[in-house]
Amino acid sequence: MTIANKFTLSFLLALFLLPLPCPAQTDSGPHGSATFIYGDREAVVPNLKKAWGFITLIEYDGKKILFNGAGVESIFENNLKVLGIDPKDLDAMVISHEHWEMIEGLDYIFDRNPTIDIYAPQTVIKLLSDRHPEWKPRFQNIKGYIEFSPNIAFYNQRSGNRRGGPVGIDEISILLKSDQGLIIFIGCGHPELLQNIFKSKQAIGINKINLLAGGTHLVKSGSHVAIEDSGENFIVPQGIRYTEEGYRTLMQDFKDAGVQYIMPTHCTLEPAEGIFRETFGDKYINHKLGMRLELPIKEKEEEDEGKSKEGKTGEGAKENKQE
């Protein structure tokens, strides 16, 4: 072998042994967001209107899922337009349960997206199919737990009669897998919340709860609800009769069950709201109409390595800024 050939071989071998550059690191798990479109909380986006209910757009795992319908269609349509959300872009819709504030106002959705699949309990399907037979082919009956995508599941659970009338009520939750734990979105909280948590963890195989968000049904019977934008004015006919001590025990049970962050929304009034805030501290998320929540919620990294990590707060809640 000539000296030139030996040099060339040595050079090529040296190149081969050089360490390869590492690829840029990306998020290790699925992620997305939730935008809160409709409800009775304070709005952070101008021109949004309030009404009794809870609707959120979940963008996760490459899917866009609208969670629940509305009680007042004109407000539903207004808020979708204000936030720039077009029903034509939706992959699916989930209706949690049969109460009026979750099922009215779907004409606008079907007008814009007539082939959308609607996942719902059988009670909802019968009620809406009787009114609109042409919608029937679009409904998918959720009887228990189903996997919608690798990281999204829908879970129908039945409440006891104390939380849903004389025979109970079926209600679907949306479950999201993440590297920070399980994320649970609840419509109104008719199925007992702790049982919902335990059953959801068992069904999906994740023990830690990154976020529990949605209606809690923690409202006293006889509570007065008056919303100027929608003109709704009524007395809550059925609620949960906890003492203050009972509320505190329940909130601590949530923490003991592995709930890291909590965001109570629909059907949650004082004193429950205040005790949620007190119990969870900086892990309590103040739900507001129009806000966008990054999912999963992650702990803020400390800027200085020597800084104490005590008292960290979660990041992710943002106001949905409109031009």
C-alpha positions as CSV (number, residue, x, y, z in Angstrom):
1,M,0.0,0.0,0.0
2,T,1.4,3.4,-0.9
3,I,1.9,6.2,1.5
4,A,-0.9,8.2,-0.2
5,N,-3.3,5.3,0.2
6,K,-2.4,4.8,3.9
7,F,-3.0,8.5,4.5
8,T,-6.4,8.4,2.8
9,L,-7.4,5.3,4.8
10,S,-6.4,6.9,8.1
11,F,-8.3,10.1,7.2
12,L,-11.5,8.2,6.4
13,L,-11.2,6.1,9.5
14,A,-10.8,9.3,11.6
15,L,-13.9,10.8,10.0
16,F,-15.9,7.6,10.8
17,L,-14.9,7.7,14.4
18,L,-15.9,11.3,14.9
19,P,-19.0,11.7,17.2
20,L,-22.1,12.5,15.3
21,P,-24.0,15.7,16.2
22,C,-27.1,15.0,18.5
23,P,-30.5,15.9,17.0
24,A,-32.3,18.8,18.6
25,Q,-34.4,17.6,21.5
26,T,-38.2,17.8,21.2
27,D,-41.1,17.3,23.6
28,S,-41.0,13.7,24.8
29,G,-44.8,13.3,24.8
30,P,-48.1,14.4,23.2
31,H,-49.1,18.0,23.8
32,G,-51.7,20.5,22.7
33,S,-54.1,23.0,24.1
34,A,-57.6,23.7,25.3
35,T,-59.4,26.9,24.4
36,F,-62.5,27.8,26.5
37,I,-65.3,29.1,24.3
38,Y,-68.5,29.2,26.2
39,G,-69.3,29.4,29.9
40,D,-70.4,31.6,32.8
41,R,-66.9,32.9,33.9
42,E,-65.2,36.2,33.4
43,A,-64.0,36.7,29.8
44,V,-60.5,37.7,28.9
45,V,-61.2,38.3,25.2
46,P,-63.3,41.3,24.2
47,N,-66.8,40.6,22.7
48,L,-67.1,37.2,24.2
49,K,-70.5,36.6,25.8
50,K,-71.3,34.5,28.9
51,A,-73.9,31.8,29.3
52,W,-74.5,28.8,31.6
53,G,-72.5,25.8,30.3
54,F,-69.0,24.6,29.4
55,I,-67.6,24.3,25.9
56,T,-63.9,23.9,25.1
57,L,-61.9,23.2,22.0
58,I,-59.3,20.5,22.7
59,E,-56.4,20.4,20.2
60,Y,-54.3,17.4,21.0
61,D,-52.6,14.5,19.3
62,G,-53.2,16.1,16.0
63,K,-56.9,16.2,16.5
64,K,-59.4,19.1,17.0
65,I,-62.3,18.0,19.3
66,L,-65.2,20.3,20.4
67,F,-66.4,19.3,23.9
68,N,-70.1,20.0,24.3
69,G,-72.8,22.1,22.6
70,A,-74.5,25.1,24.1
71,G,-77.7,26.4,25.7
72,V,-77.9,29.6,23.7
73,E,-77.0,29.1,20.0
74,S,-76.5,32.8,19.2
75,I,-73.9,33.1,22.0
76,F,-72.3,29.9,20.9
77,E,-71.9,31.2,17.3
78,N,-70.7,34.6,18.4
79,N,-68.0,33.2,20.6
80,L,-66.7,30.8,18.0
81,K,-66.5,33.7,15.5
82,V,-64.8,36.0,18.0
83,L,-62.1,33.3,18.7
84,G,-61.7,32.4,15.0
85,I,-62.8,28.8,15.4
86,D,-64.5,27.3,12.3
87,P,-66.5,24.2,12.8
88,K,-65.3,23.0,9.3
89,D,-61.9,22.4,10.9
90,L,-63.2,20.1,13.6
91,D,-62.4,16.3,13.6
92,A,-65.1,15.4,16.1
93,M,-67.5,16.6,18.8
94,V,-68.2,15.1,22.2
95,I,-71.4,15.9,24.1
96,S,-71.0,15.0,27.7
97,H,-74.6,14.5,28.8
98,E,-78.2,15.3,28.1
99,H,-78.8,18.6,29.9
100,W,-80.0,21.5,27.9
101,E,-76.9,23.7,28.3
102,M,-74.8,21.0,26.6
103,I,-77.0,20.0,23.6
104,E,-78.8,23.1,22.2
105,G,-77.2,25.2,19.5
106,L,-75.8,22.4,17.3
107,D,-77.5,23.7,14.1
108,Y,-74.5,26.1,13.5
109,I,-72.1,23.1,13.8
110,F,-74.0,20.9,11.3
111,D,-74.5,23.8,8.9
112,R,-70.8,24.3,8.7
113,N,-69.7,20.7,9.1
114,P,-72.5,18.3,8.1
115,T,-70.3,15.2,8.2
116,I,-68.8,15.7,11.6
117,D,-69.0,12.7,14.0
118,I,-70.7,13.4,17.3
119,Y,-69.8,11.1,20.2
120,A,-72.5,11.0,22.9
121,P,-74.5,8.9,25.4
122,Q,-77.5,7.1,24.0
123,T,-79.9,9.5,25.9
124,V,-78.4,12.4,23.9
125,I,-78.5,10.6,20.6
126,K,-82.2,9.7,21.0
127,L,-83.2,13.2,22.1
128,L,-81.4,14.9,19.2
129,S,-82.3,12.3,16.6
130,D,-86.0,12.7,17.4
131,R,-85.7,16.4,16.7
132,H,-83.3,16.1,13.7
133,P,-83.5,12.7,12.1
134,E,-81.0,13.8,9.4
135,W,-78.4,14.0,12.1
136,K,-78.7,10.4,13.3
137,P,-76.0,8.9,11.0
138,R,-73.4,11.2,12.5
139,F,-73.9,10.0,16.1
140,Q,-71.6,7.5,17.7
141,N,-72.9,5.9,20.9
142,I,-70.4,5.8,23.8
143,K,-71.3,3.0,26.2
144,G,-68.2,2.9,28.3
145,Y,-64.5,3.5,27.5
146,I,-63.2,3.9,23.9
147,E,-59.9,5.0,22.4
148,F,-60.4,7.8,19.9
149,S,-56.6,8.0,19.1
150,P,-53.5,6.7,20.7
151,N,-53.5,9.4,23.3
152,I,-57.2,10.4,23.5
153,A,-60.0,8.4,25.0
154,F,-63.7,9.0,25.8
155,Y,-65.2,7.5,28.9
156,N,-68.9,7.3,29.7
157,Q,-69.7,6.8,33.4
158,R,-73.1,6.7,35.1
159,S,-73.9,8.8,38.2
160,G,-75.8,7.8,41.2
161,N,-79.3,9.2,41.7
162,R,-78.0,11.8,44.2
163,R,-76.1,13.5,41.4
164,G,-78.3,12.9,38.4
165,G,-82.0,12.6,39.2
166,P,-83.9,9.5,40.3
167,V,-82.1,7.0,38.0
168,G,-78.7,8.7,37.5
169,I,-77.3,10.1,34.4
170,D,-74.7,9.1,31.8
171,E,-71.8,11.5,31.3
172,I,-68.7,11.3,29.1
173,S,-65.3,12.6,30.1
174,I,-62.4,13.2,27.7
175,L,-59.1,11.6,28.8
176,L,-55.7,12.7,27.4
177,K,-52.4,10.8,27.9
178,S,-49.3,12.9,28.5
179,D,-45.8,12.5,29.9
180,Q,-46.9,14.6,32.9
181,G,-49.8,12.3,33.7
182,L,-53.5,11.9,32.8
183,I,-55.6,15.0,31.8
184,I,-59.3,14.7,32.5
185,F,-62.0,17.0,31.1
186,I,-65.4,16.7,32.7
187,G,-68.7,18.2,31.5
188,C,-70.7,18.8,34.7
189,G,-69.5,16.3,37.2
190,H,-72.6,14.2,37.7
191,P,-70.7,10.9,38.2
192,E,-69.0,11.2,41.6
193,L,-65.7,12.9,41.0
194,L,-63.4,10.6,43.0
195,Q,-64.9,7.5,41.4
196,N,-64.4,9.2,38.0
197,I,-60.7,9.7,38.8
198,F,-60.1,6.2,40.1
199,K,-62.0,4.6,37.1
200,S,-60.3,6.8,34.6
201,K,-56.8,6.0,36.0
202,Q,-57.6,2.3,35.9
203,A,-59.1,2.4,32.4
204,I,-56.2,4.3,30.8
205,G,-53.4,2.8,32.9
206,I,-51.9,6.1,34.3
207,N,-51.9,6.8,38.0
208,K,-50.9,10.5,38.1
209,I,-53.4,13.2,37.2
210,N,-51.7,16.2,35.6
211,L,-55.0,18.1,35.4
212,L,-58.6,17.7,36.4
213,A,-60.7,20.3,34.6
214,G,-64.4,21.0,34.1
215,G,-67.7,21.0,35.9
216,T,-67.7,19.6,39.4
217,H,-71.5,19.7,40.3
218,L,-70.4,21.3,43.6
219,V,-73.2,23.8,43.9
220,K,-75.7,24.1,46.7
221,S,-79.4,23.4,45.9
222,G,-81.3,26.6,45.6
223,S,-78.3,28.6,44.4
224,H,-79.4,31.5,42.2
225,V,-77.8,31.9,38.7
226,A,-78.3,35.1,36.8
227,I,-76.3,35.8,33.6
228,E,-76.9,39.1,31.8
229,D,-75.5,38.2,28.4
230,S,-77.7,35.2,27.9
231,G,-80.7,36.4,29.9
232,E,-80.6,33.2,32.0
233,N,-82.1,33.5,35.5
234,F,-82.9,30.4,37.4
235,I,-82.5,28.5,40.7
236,V,-80.3,25.4,40.7
237,P,-82.8,22.6,41.4
238,Q,-80.3,19.9,42.6
239,G,-76.9,20.3,44.2
240,I,-74.6,18.7,46.6
241,R,-75.1,19.3,50.3
242,Y,-71.6,19.3,51.7
243,T,-70.6,21.1,54.9
244,E,-67.5,23.2,54.7
245,E,-65.6,20.5,56.4
246,G,-66.9,18.0,53.8
247,Y,-65.7,20.2,51.0
248,R,-62.2,20.4,52.6
249,T,-62.1,16.6,53.0
250,L,-63.1,16.1,49.4
251,M,-60.5,18.5,48.0
252,Q,-57.8,16.8,50.0
253,D,-59.0,13.5,48.7
254,F,-58.5,14.8,45.2
255,K,-54.8,15.6,46.1
256,D,-54.4,12.2,47.7
257,A,-55.7,10.6,44.5
258,G,-52.9,12.1,42.5
259,V,-54.5,15.3,41.1
260,Q,-51.7,17.8,40.6
261,Y,-53.6,20.8,39.0
262,I,-57.3,21.6,39.3
263,M,-59.5,23.9,37.2
264,P,-63.1,23.9,38.3
265,T,-65.5,25.4,35.7
266,H,-69.2,24.9,35.1
267,C,-71.6,24.1,38.0
268,T,-69.0,25.1,40.6
269,L,-70.0,27.9,43.0
270,E,-69.0,29.2,46.4
271,P,-68.0,27.9,48.9
272,A,-66.5,25.1,46.8
273,E,-64.6,27.4,44.5
274,G,-62.9,29.2,47.3
275,I,-61.9,25.9,49.0
276,F,-60.5,24.6,45.7
277,R,-58.4,27.7,45.5
278,E,-57.3,27.4,49.1
279,T,-56.5,23.7,49.0
280,F,-54.6,23.6,45.7
281,G,-52.9,27.0,46.1
282,D,-50.7,27.7,43.0
283,K,-51.9,24.5,41.4
284,Y,-55.5,26.0,41.2
285,I,-56.2,27.4,37.7
286,N,-58.7,30.2,37.6
287,H,-60.9,29.3,34.6
288,K,-61.8,32.2,32.4
289,L,-63.8,32.5,29.1
290,G,-61.5,32.8,26.1
291,M,-58.3,31.6,27.8
292,R,-56.0,29.1,26.1
293,L,-54.4,26.4,28.3
294,E,-51.3,24.6,27.1
295,L,-51.4,20.9,27.7
296,P,-49.9,19.1,29.6
297,I,-49.2,21.6,32.4
298,K,-45.5,21.6,33.3
299,E,-43.6,23.0,36.2
300,K,-41.8,26.2,35.5
301,E,-38.0,25.7,35.4
302,E,-36.0,27.8,37.8
303,E,-33.9,30.4,36.1
304,D,-31.0,30.1,38.5
305,E,-29.7,26.7,39.4
306,G,-29.1,27.7,43.0
307,K,-32.7,29.0,43.5
308,S,-35.0,27.0,45.8
309,K,-37.5,24.9,43.9
310,E,-40.2,25.4,46.6
311,G,-43.4,27.2,45.6
312,K,-43.1,26.6,41.9
313,T,-46.2,27.3,39.8
314,G,-47.5,25.6,36.7
315,E,-47.2,27.2,33.3
316,G,-49.6,27.0,30.5
317,A,-52.6,29.3,31.1
318,K,-52.6,32.2,28.6
319,E,-55.1,34.8,27.6
320,N,-56.2,34.3,24.1
321,K,-55.2,37.6,22.6
322,Q,-57.2,38.9,19.7
323,E,-56.1,41.6,17.3
